[in-house]
Every structure is written in structure tokens, then in C-alpha cells.
Amino acid sequence: MGRVREGSVHPALARGGQGLAVVGAALILASATIHLHLWATSYRHIATVGPLFLAQGVVSIPLAVALIGLRRVALMLAGAALLVATAFGLLLSSWVALFGYQESLSAPYAGLSLVIEFGGAAVLLAGAGLTLAGSRAGR
């Protein structure tokens, strides 16, 4: 087997990171879809929490589109932060009340939302790491 030349690995790392950015963007869109659906069907009537569901969906869509188009590390990190914050909001509202509202993890889409959000954050962090590693390996 031949030796790998220094710097020859970086295109593969960068492509992997870019691919994970697209997967992460799709998971951001999935989370936005869940939140907008829940807002439209019932959560819009809940003080503070309803507007937060709407805001999560409205902010997530342009972030996901920008991430698909630009695939920048900063956008990957922002997407991961958004998804983690959203997941922790659900967990907090189920453990203690959040803004006076107590949620249940048995609520529709709660489990799916947690999987999408924590999974999406992990995918985006991995993508950011690969992208950074690829750019450093190419130096």
C-alpha cells in the first residue's frame, strides 16, 4: 500500500463535513416542521410557549437554507446550538414548568423531536469538526 501524502486527506474530510452540513440542515427543517405543525394545531394558544414554537420554525427555515447553500462552520455551530436549545426547552418544560407550562414527554412528537434535535446537533458538530480538520490538513 502506498503512503498518503501530507494534505491529501483534506478534500475527503471537507466533503464529509459538507455532506453532514446538508444532513444537519434537513434535520433542522424536520424540527421546524414539527414545531410549526404543533403551533398551527394547538400550541399557538399557549402563552409564551406558542410564540416560541412559531419563532423556532420561522428562524430554523432560513438557517437551514443558508446552511445548505453556504455550508459554513459558523452556520453548523449555530444550527447545533438551535437544536440543542430547542431540545433542552422540551426537557425543561417536562421536568419543571417552562414559562408556566408543563409538557409531557409522551406528548405527540416529543420523542421524535428529541431524537431529531440531539441527533441533528451531533451531526452538525461532527460536520463542523470534519470541515475544520479538512481545512487544517490542507495547510
trRosetta pair geometry for C-beta under 8 A, 3 or more apart (Angstrom, degrees):
i j d omega theta_ij theta_ji phi_ij phi_ji
4 8 5.5 -147 -176 66 83 121
4 9 6.2 44 167 -54 137 98
5 8 4.4 86 65 -22 87 125
7 10 5.9 -31 -165 1 55 119
7 137 6.1 155 -118 149 42 74
7 138 5.5 82 -150 -128 89 41
7 139 7.6 -143 -105 53 104 30
8 11 7.7 -41 -177 17 45 99
9 12 5.9 -66 -170 43 57 109
9 13 6.0 52 140 -22 85 109
9 134 7.7 -129 120 -118 75 68
9 137 5.2 -72 76 166 96 152
10 13 5.5 -57 -142 39 38 112
10 14 5.9 37 162 -20 72 107
10 133 7.9 -160 -118 125 73 64
10 134 4.4 113 -161 -165 71 66
10 135 7.0 115 -156 -71 120 16
10 136 7.8 -168 -108 66 116 43
10 137 3.8 -176 -74 87 94 104
10 138 3.6 -171 130 -55 173 89
11 14 5.7 -56 -143 40 30 111
11 15 6.2 31 157 -19 66 106
11 134 7.1 111 -74 -159 10 116
11 138 7.6 92 -48 -85 60 119
12 15 5.8 -53 -144 37 30 110
12 16 6.3 33 155 -20 63 106
12 134 7.5 -158 72 -111 45 113
13 16 5.7 -57 -151 36 30 112
13 17 6.3 29 153 -17 65 107
13 130 5.0 -160 -175 -174 78 81
13 131 7.4 171 139 -87 87 21
13 133 5.0 -109 -176 96 146 97
13 134 3.2 -173 96 -77 104 93
13 137 6.1 102 23 25 148 140
14 17 5.7 -54 -148 37 31 112
14 18 6.3 31 153 -19 65 107
14 130 7.3 175 -87 139 21 88
14 131 6.0 66 -129 -128 61 59
14 134 3.4 177 -54 147 73 156
14 135 6.8 95 -90 -54 108 66
14 138 7.6 12 -39 -32 129 134
15 18 5.6 -55 -145 38 32 112
15 19 6.3 35 154 -21 65 105
15 134 7.8 155 7 -117 51 157
16 19 5.7 -54 -148 35 30 112
16 20 6.4 28 154 -16 64 105
16 127 7.7 -154 129 -121 67 64
16 130 4.7 -97 95 175 104 153
16 134 7.6 167 44 -56 91 132
17 20 5.8 -55 -148 37 31 110
17 21 6.6 41 149 -27 63 101
17 71 7.8 119 122 173 85 110
17 76 8.0 -57 -180 -72 95 163
17 126 7.9 -155 -113 127 68 62
17 127 4.6 112 -158 -169 62 62
17 128 6.9 115 -153 -72 113 10
17 129 7.4 -158 -106 71 110 46
17 130 3.5 -168 -68 92 92 99
17 131 3.2 176 153 -54 157 75
17 132 7.7 152 -113 5 156 52
17 133 7.8 166 -55 43 131 87
17 134 5.9 -129 3 4 131 132
18 21 5.4 -45 -153 25 35 118
18 22 7.1 34 150 -17 62 99
18 71 4.8 30 -134 -176 81 152
18 127 7.4 141 -45 -160 11 107
18 131 6.9 105 -51 -92 62 106
19 22 5.9 -53 -158 32 36 109
19 23 6.6 33 148 -15 67 104
19 127 7.5 -149 72 -116 52 108
20 23 5.4 -51 -145 39 40 112
20 24 6.0 44 153 -22 68 105
20 76 7.9 50 108 -131 97 130
20 123 5.3 -165 -168 176 96 82
20 124 7.0 169 143 -97 100 30
20 126 5.5 -120 -161 93 161 95
20 127 3.0 -159 95 -80 115 103
20 130 6.5 109 18 33 137 135
21 24 5.6 -54 -147 38 29 113
21 25 6.4 34 152 -23 63 104
21 67 5.6 -153 175 172 96 96
21 68 7.6 166 130 -94 95 36
21 71 4.3 118 96 -134 162 86
21 75 7.5 61 -152 93 116 107
21 76 5.5 -84 -110 -85 92 109
21 124 7.1 69 -113 -125 53 72
21 127 4.7 158 -55 171 64 149
21 131 7.5 48 -47 -53 119 136
22 25 5.6 -49 -148 32 32 114
22 26 6.7 35 151 -20 62 101
22 67 7.7 171 -91 129 37 94
22 68 5.8 70 -118 -120 75 76
22 71 7.3 -26 -49 -94 76 111
23 26 5.7 -52 -155 33 33 113
23 27 6.7 30 148 -16 65 104
23 123 5.3 -107 104 178 111 143
23 127 7.7 179 50 -62 97 133
24 27 5.6 -56 -150 37 35 110
24 28 6.5 41 149 -22 67 100
24 67 6.7 -94 93 159 101 148
24 76 6.4 70 80 -135 163 82
24 79 5.6 102 149 119 118 145
24 80 7.4 -42 -157 -66 137 77
24 120 5.4 111 -144 -166 69 79
24 123 4.6 -174 -77 105 87 108
24 124 3.8 105 -136 -73 151 86
24 127 5.9 -106 -16 6 134 147
25 28 5.5 -47 -149 32 36 114
25 29 6.5 36 150 -17 64 102
25 64 4.2 122 -165 -158 83 78
25 65 7.6 133 -165 -54 126 20
25 67 4.2 -176 -86 91 112 120
25 68 4.7 173 139 -57 171 84
25 79 7.0 -80 -87 -123 57 158
26 29 5.6 -52 -152 37 34 113
26 30 6.5 39 148 -23 65 102
26 64 7.5 122 -62 -159 21 123
27 30 5.3 -44 -145 32 38 116
27 31 6.5 40 153 -18 64 101
27 83 7.2 23 122 -106 109 145
27 116 5.4 177 -163 -172 92 82
27 117 7.7 164 157 -88 109 29
27 119 6.4 -140 -139 97 149 94
27 120 3.2 -170 119 -96 137 113
27 123 6.4 121 8 43 148 141
27 124 8.0 -128 60 -37 125 102
28 31 5.8 -54 -152 36 32 111
28 32 6.4 34 149 -19 65 106
28 60 5.1 -169 169 -168 94 100
28 63 6.2 -108 169 96 152 106
28 64 4.2 -171 88 -81 122 107
28 67 7.1 99 22 29 150 150
28 79 5.3 -77 -73 -152 136 111
28 82 6.9 48 -129 88 110 130
28 83 6.6 -103 -97 -66 76 109
28 120 6.1 147 -54 -175 60 147
29 32 5.5 -52 -145 37 34 114
29 33 6.3 40 153 -25 65 103
29 60 7.0 163 -91 141 36 109
29 61 6.8 70 -113 -110 78 63
29 64 4.7 132 -54 -177 86 171
30 33 5.6 -50 -149 31 31 114
30 34 6.7 32 152 -18 62 102
30 116 5.0 -130 104 -149 122 140
30 120 7.7 -170 51 -66 110 135
31 34 5.8 -52 -152 34 33 111
31 35 6.4 25 154 -13 66 108
31 56 7.4 -87 139 155 101 115
31 60 6.2 -138 87 -144 98 159
31 83 6.3 -167 -36 -116 168 88
31 86 6.2 91 178 109 136 162
31 113 6.5 91 -128 -146 80 79
31 116 5.2 177 -69 121 86 125
31 117 5.5 89 -103 -79 135 85
31 120 6.7 -89 -28 8 127 160
32 35 5.8 -61 -147 42 31 107
32 36 6.0 25 159 -15 68 109
32 56 6.8 -163 -112 130 65 78
32 57 4.4 112 -164 -134 79 63
32 60 3.6 -162 -76 88 115 135
32 61 5.4 148 179 -57 165 75
32 64 7.1 -109 -6 -13 140 138
33 36 6.0 -57 -141 41 26 105
33 37 6.1 28 158 -20 63 109
33 57 7.6 119 -60 -128 18 107
34 37 5.9 -59 -148 37 26 111
34 38 6.3 19 158 -13 64 109
34 109 4.9 164 -156 -178 116 142
34 112 7.0 -176 -104 102 145 110
34 113 5.3 -172 128 -91 161 99
34 116 7.3 155 -8 46 144 156
35 38 5.9 -55 -143 40 30 107
35 39 6.1 34 155 -22 64 106
35 53 4.7 -167 -173 -165 92 78
35 54 7.7 -164 145 -67 102 20
35 56 4.6 -78 168 88 169 119
35 57 4.5 -159 92 -56 107 96
35 60 7.5 115 41 8 135 145
35 86 7.6 -84 -66 -151 138 131
35 113 7.9 96 -58 -125 79 127
36 39 5.5 -50 -143 36 32 114
36 40 6.2 30 157 -18 65 107
36 53 7.5 163 -79 151 31 91
36 54 7.2 75 -110 -119 67 52
36 57 3.7 114 -59 -134 93 159
37 40 5.9 -59 -148 38 27 108
37 41 6.2 9 161 -7 65 115
37 109 7.7 138 80 -56 121 163
38 41 6.1 -64 -137 45 28 101
38 42 6.5 -52 -173 51 64 86
38 43 4.8 41 139 -7 89 127
38 53 5.9 -106 89 -160 103 144
38 108 7.4 172 -101 89 105 104
38 109 6.4 -125 -62 52 122 145
39 43 4.8 -65 -102 70 45 107
39 44 5.0 77 178 -60 72 85
39 50 6.2 114 -136 -161 85 71
39 53 4.0 176 -73 114 103 120
39 54 4.9 130 -149 -67 158 73
39 57 6.6 -111 7 -1 140 140
40 44 6.7 44 -97 -28 22 125
42 45 6.6 -62 -179 26 51 107
42 46 7.9 42 137 -21 74 105
43 46 5.3 -48 -161 21 61 116
43 49 6.3 -98 -169 122 103 98
43 50 4.8 169 144 -108 72 72
43 53 4.7 54 114 7 143 163
44 50 4.5 102 -138 -164 24 124
44 53 7.5 -108 -73 68 57 125
44 54 7.0 65 -105 -52 87 117
45 50 6.2 155 36 -80 21 148
46 49 4.3 -29 117 65 122 109
46 50 4.4 151 58 -41 70 95
46 101 5.7 58 -177 -105 127 145
47 50 6.9 -2 -67 17 8 106
47 99 7.3 -144 107 147 82 115
47 100 7.3 1 77 69 112 125
47 101 7.8 -179 63 -52 72 116
48 51 6.4 -64 -152 40 23 103
48 52 6.5 21 154 -18 61 111
48 99 4.0 -129 101 173 146 149
48 100 7.4 100 36 39 134 99
48 101 7.3 -160 71 -10 102 122
49 52 5.5 -59 -150 38 33 115
49 53 6.5 38 152 -24 67 100
49 93 7.3 86 -114 -116 129 148
49 98 7.0 101 -90 98 108 100
49 99 5.8 179 -51 71 83 130
49 101 4.7 -38 -33 27 145 163
50 53 5.8 -51 -153 29 32 111
50 54 6.7 28 152 -13 64 104
51 54 5.5 -53 -148 39 38 113
51 55 6.1 40 153 -21 69 105
52 55 5.5 -50 -141 38 33 113
52 56 6.3 40 156 -25 64 101
52 89 7.3 -156 150 -169 140 153
52 99 7.9 164 -14 5 141 156
53 56 5.8 -50 -149 30 29 113
53 57 6.8 24 154 -12 61 106
54 57 6.0 -61 -155 39 31 108
54 58 6.1 23 155 -15 68 113
55 58 5.7 -59 -138 42 30 108
55 59 5.9 23 165 -13 68 112
56 59 6.3 -61 -141 42 22 103
56 60 5.9 25 160 -26 61 116
56 82 7.7 142 -146 -178 82 102
56 86 5.7 100 -141 -108 135 118
57 60 5.8 -57 -140 33 25 113
57 61 6.8 28 165 -27 61 102
58 61 6.7 -50 -154 21 25 109
59 62 7.1 -70 -164 43 34 95
59 63 6.2 29 151 -18 69 119
59 82 7.1 -158 116 -133 117 135
60 63 5.6 -67 -148 43 31 114
60 64 6.0 31 159 -21 71 108
60 82 6.5 158 -97 153 84 145
61 64 5.9 -55 -146 35 27 109
61 65 6.4 25 156 -16 63 107
62 65 5.5 -53 -143 39 37 113
62 66 6.1 39 157 -20 68 105
63 66 5.8 -55 -147 38 28 110
63 67 6.2 31 153 -21 63 108
63 75 6.9 169 -168 -159 79 94
63 78 6.4 -133 -149 116 123 116
63 79 5.9 158 150 -88 120 85
63 82 6.6 96 112 -14 171 164
64 67 5.5 -54 -146 36 31 114
64 68 6.5 33 154 -20 64 103
64 79 7.2 98 -85 -116 62 123
65 68 5.8 -52 -150 34 31 111
65 69 6.4 20 155 -10 64 111
66 69 5.9 -64 -146 45 30 106
66 70 5.5 -12 172 15 71 118
66 75 5.7 -146 115 -128 104 141
67 70 6.7 -66 -118 54 20 84
67 71 6.5 70 180 -87 56 44
67 72 7.7 -113 -121 37 58 68
67 75 4.6 -176 -94 143 80 127
67 76 6.8 114 -137 -74 114 56
67 79 5.8 28 -78 -51 151 142
68 71 7.4 3 -163 -58 14 81
70 75 6.1 111 81 -7 116 154
71 75 7.4 -126 -138 63 11 129
71 76 7.7 31 -164 -51 52 105
71 131 7.6 -177 155 -104 94 143
72 75 4.6 89 64 8 87 104
72 76 7.1 -150 98 -8 45 85
73 76 5.4 -53 -150 34 36 114
73 77 6.3 34 154 -17 68 104
73 128 4.8 96 -146 -140 84 89
73 131 5.3 -163 -78 93 96 135
73 132 6.1 72 -109 -58 146 92
74 77 5.8 -55 -149 38 31 110
74 78 6.3 32 151 -19 65 106
75 78 5.4 -50 -142 37 34 113
75 79 6.2 37 155 -20 65 104
76 79 5.8 -55 -149 37 29 112
76 80 6.4 30 152 -19 63 106
76 124 4.5 175 -171 -173 81 91
76 125 7.4 156 149 -77 106 28
76 127 5.2 -143 -137 91 142 110
76 128 4.1 -179 102 -66 137 98
76 131 7.2 158 -1 17 156 143
77 80 5.6 -51 -145 36 32 112
77 81 6.3 34 154 -19 64 105
77 124 7.3 174 -73 144 25 112
77 125 7.7 71 -104 -99 62 66
77 128 5.7 76 -57 -99 81 157
78 81 5.7 -54 -148 37 31 112
78 82 6.3 34 152 -21 64 105
79 82 5.6 -51 -147 34 32 113
79 83 6.4 27 156 -15 65 107
79 120 7.2 -99 150 152 104 108
79 121 7.8 -170 121 -103 73 57
79 124 4.9 -154 89 -123 110 159
80 83 5.9 -58 -148 39 29 108
80 84 6.2 26 156 -16 66 109
80 120 7.5 -168 -107 124 57 75
80 121 4.3 94 -152 -145 77 73
80 124 4.1 -157 -63 89 94 126
80 125 5.1 91 -117 -53 154 83
80 128 7.4 -73 -17 -11 140 134
81 84 5.9 -56 -143 40 29 108
81 85 6.1 29 158 -19 65 110
81 121 7.9 117 -43 -125 20 108
82 85 5.9 -59 -147 38 25 110
82 86 6.3 26 155 -20 63 109
83 86 5.7 -54 -147 36 30 113
83 87 6.4 28 156 -17 65 106
83 116 7.8 -125 -148 124 116 72
83 117 4.3 177 -176 -158 88 74
83 118 7.3 -179 144 -65 110 24
83 120 4.6 -149 -124 87 162 114
83 121 4.3 -157 88 -59 122 91
83 124 7.3 144 18 14 138 138
84 87 5.8 -55 -146 38 31 110
84 88 6.2 27 156 -15 66 108
84 117 7.0 155 -76 159 28 101
84 118 7.3 74 -102 -103 67 60
84 121 4.8 82 -54 -105 89 154
85 88 5.9 -56 -143 41 29 108
85 89 6.3 39 153 -27 62 103
86 89 5.6 -50 -152 28 30 116
86 90 6.9 29 151 -15 61 101
86 113 7.6 -111 138 172 110 108
86 117 5.3 -136 84 -128 108 142
87 90 5.8 -54 -157 34 35 110
87 91 6.4 31 149 -15 67 106
87 113 7.3 174 -103 135 73 87
87 114 5.5 97 -139 -127 103 65
87 117 3.9 176 -59 109 107 137
87 118 5.4 93 -113 -53 168 81
87 121 7.5 -87 3 -16 137 135
88 91 5.4 -52 -142 41 39 112
88 92 6.0 42 157 -21 69 104
89 92 5.9 -53 -143 37 27 110
89 93 6.3 22 158 -15 62 109
89 98 6.4 112 -166 -165 72 169
90 93 5.9 -61 -146 40 27 107
90 94 6.4 18 157 -14 64 110
90 103 6.4 -85 -154 92 64 156
90 105 7.7 94 155 -101 103 75
90 110 6.3 161 -172 -146 130 86
90 113 6.2 146 -69 107 164 130
90 114 6.5 -130 88 -73 145 90
90 117 7.9 150 14 27 132 157
91 94 5.9 -64 -149 40 30 105
91 95 6.1 18 159 -13 68 113
91 114 7.6 89 -59 -108 94 118
92 95 5.9 -63 -139 42 29 103
92 96 6.2 -40 -174 47 69 89
92 98 4.9 86 112 -73 103 120
93 96 7.9 -72 -114 69 19 53
93 97 6.7 19 -144 -156 60 38
93 98 3.7 -67 -85 14 83 120
93 101 5.9 -10 -149 99 116 89
93 102 6.6 166 174 -139 72 28
93 103 3.9 50 122 11 110 113
94 102 7.4 87 -119 -174 31 66
94 103 4.7 -62 -72 85 73 88
94 104 6.0 103 -127 -123 99 18
94 105 5.0 61 -148 -45 158 83
94 110 7.4 93 -70 -158 140 139
97 100 5.7 12 147 -142 131 15
97 101 5.9 149 -167 63 93 25
97 102 4.5 -61 -100 -67 89 78
98 101 5.9 -36 69 62 69 84
98 102 8.0 133 17 -88 65 37
98 103 7.4 -12 27 -2 110 106
103 107 5.8 -66 -173 -10 91 146
103 110 7.1 157 157 -106 118 129
104 107 4.9 128 69 -37 80 89
104 110 7.1 -115 103 -42 55 165
105 110 4.9 -175 -155 134 45 142
105 111 6.7 77 173 -65 87 76
105 114 7.8 4 -142 -27 102 142
106 110 6.8 6 24 41 6 140
107 110 4.5 94 61 -38 83 122
109 112 5.1 -67 -151 53 57 113
109 113 5.2 66 149 -34 85 105
110 113 5.8 -57 -147 33 24 113
110 114 6.7 23 156 -18 61 104
111 114 5.8 -55 -152 33 32 110
111 115 6.6 29 153 -16 65 105
112 115 5.8 -57 -151 37 33 110
112 116 6.2 30 154 -17 67 109
113 116 5.8 -57 -145 40 29 110
113 117 5.9 20 161 -14 66 113
114 117 6.0 -59 -137 42 26 105
114 118 6.0 10 170 -3 66 111
115 118 6.7 -60 -135 46 21 95
115 119 5.5 17 165 -14 60 122
116 119 6.0 -63 -137 46 18 109
116 120 5.7 20 162 -22 61 114
117 120 5.8 -49 -136 36 24 111
117 121 6.4 26 159 -19 59 104
118 121 5.7 -50 -147 34 33 112
118 122 6.5 34 153 -19 63 104
119 122 5.7 -56 -151 36 32 111
119 123 6.3 32 152 -19 66 106
120 123 5.6 -52 -145 36 33 112
120 124 6.2 28 157 -16 66 107
121 124 5.9 -58 -145 40 29 108
121 125 6.2 28 156 -18 65 107
122 125 5.9 -55 -144 38 29 109
122 126 6.3 29 156 -17 64 107
123 126 5.8 -58 -149 38 28 110
123 127 6.3 30 152 -21 64 108
124 127 5.4 -51 -145 36 33 115
124 128 6.4 36 154 -20 65 102
125 128 5.7 -49 -147 35 33 111
125 129 6.3 34 152 -19 63 106
126 129 5.6 -55 -149 37 32 113
126 130 6.3 30 155 -16 66 106
127 130 5.8 -54 -144 38 30 108
127 131 6.1 30 156 -20 64 108
128 131 5.7 -56 -146 37 29 112
128 132 6.3 26 157 -15 65 108
129 132 5.9 -57 -146 39 28 107
129 133 6.1 26 156 -17 65 109
130 133 5.6 -55 -142 40 30 110
130 134 6.0 34 156 -22 65 107
131 134 5.7 -54 -147 35 27 113
131 135 6.5 23 155 -17 62 105
132 135 5.9 -56 -147 36 31 107
132 136 6.3 26 155 -15 66 108
133 136 5.8 -58 -146 40 31 108
133 137 6.1 31 156 -22 67 108
134 137 5.8 -52 -140 35 29 110
134 138 6.5 27 159 -19 61 110
135 138 5.9 -57 -150 35 30 112
135 139 7.4 47 149 -41 58 93
136 139 5.8 -38 -162 2 40 116
